[in-house]
Amino acid sequence: MGEILGSTIAGYSVMTVDGEEVGTLVNVTMDPATGDLQQFVIDPEGRTLPGFETNDDGHVEIPARTFRSRSDYVLVDPTATD
């Protein structure tokens, strides 16, 4: 995935590879033992995103393995598997 600091992508719009807007990236979580990214925390801005967990703040948690690229948007592939 390359080195990307969470603070440099917070606030980016998130879109699926199919062009569906998902929301805005508010945070990332990582495994403190390995440093591996675990989740992208997204503000869905009122959208319903079936198939993804929602935390107590109403944010959607999307697995980091779905990350595909970053330009004007953070692109994720919700069909990605391990």
Secondary structure, DSSP 4 states (H G I P E B T S, - for coil): -----HHHHTT-EEEETTS-EEEEEEEEEE-TTT--EEEEEEE-TT---TTSEE-TTS-EEEEGGGEEEESSEEEE-TT---
